[in-house]
Amino acid sequence: VQLQASGGGLVQAGGSLRLSCVAFRRTLRSYHMGWFRQVTGKEREFVASDTRGGGGQQYADTVKGRFTISRDNAKNTLYLQMISLKPEDTAVYYCNAYPAYDDYWGQGTQVTVSS
């Protein structure tokens, strides 16, 4: 599957963004999906995941209560709603299957939160 993330940008602390991830060549409903993020020089880390049926979400402790993962299978799109953003949320955000497949990483979308 080819995954294209978008929706990143520059936002002030306390602001909100919604990321989107569109899947091509395969249907999203076939996969458990996840969002991940990476800061330059650090390892990529898990942010949130959603089960294939859409009923089971998990979150990293650092984003719990502020981020919400969801999907629209009709649009073949995965979302990450982010509120109360903090400077430490600054990273490149990626979507992938969960667990991730090496071949599915796309370019990601940059989120920058200013203090």
N, C-alpha and C positions, 0 to 999 in steps of 0.2 A: 504494500500500500504506500502511496505517496501522501505525505501530510504537510499542509501549509498553514503555519501559524501567523496570526496578524493581530492587530489591535493594541500593540504596545505604544509607548510614548513617554513624554515627560510630564510628570504630575507633581504637585506639591504634597508634602506629608499630610495625611488625613484625607487625601483625595481617593478617587475610584477609577478603575479601568475594567473593561471587559475584554478578555482575550478570546479569539476564535481560532479553531483549528478545523480546516476542511480536509476531508479525506477523498483521495482520488484512487480509482482502479479497484477499490474494494469497498464494501459497505461497512460503516462504522459499527453496526450492530453485531458484527461478527467478533468484536474484540472487547476485552476489558481495556480501558484507556486510562492514561495518566498524563499529568502535567509535571514537568521537571524544570529546574532552573540552574543556571550556572553563572558564577561570578568569575571573571578572568583570573586565572591562576589557581582556581579552586576546583574541586571535583563537582560534577553535576549532582544535584540532590533532588530527592523526591519532594513534590509539593502536594499533590492530591491524586486520587484515583477513583474510578467509577466502574462498577461491574457492567458486564455485557447487557444485562437486563435493565440497568439504570437504577437499581434499588439500593446499592451498597456503596457509600462514599467513605473514603478515608482521607485524613489530612495529616500533614506534618504538624507537630505541636506548635511550630512557629507561626503557622497561618490559621490554625483552628479558630473558628469564630469570626474570621475576617474574609476568608476566601470560600467560594462555593463552586464546585464543579458540577456541570450538567451537560446534557447532550440533547440534540434534536436529530433523531435518526432519519426523519423525513428529509432533512437538509444535509444529512451526512456530516454534521458539524458538532464538535466538542467545544464547550465554553469554560472559561474560568472567570467568574465575577470576583473582583478584588475590591474591597473597601478598606477604609482606615489604613491606607498604605503608609509604610514606614521607609525611611531611607535604606534600611537593611533589606528591603524587598527588591532593591535595585539588582537586576540580573538580566540575562537573556533567558527567556522562557521558551520551552519546547514542549510539544505534545508527542506522545508515542503510545504504542500499546503498553499494557501493564501486565506482567513485567515487560520491560522495553526490549525491542529488537534493534540490534546495531544498524540494520539496513534501513530502518524507518526514520532515523533522525533527519529532520529538515533543517532549515536555516535558523529557525527560532525567531522570536520577536523581542526587541529590547524594551525593557521597562526601566525607567529612571525616576526615582523619587527624590525630590530635593527637600532639604530641611528648611 
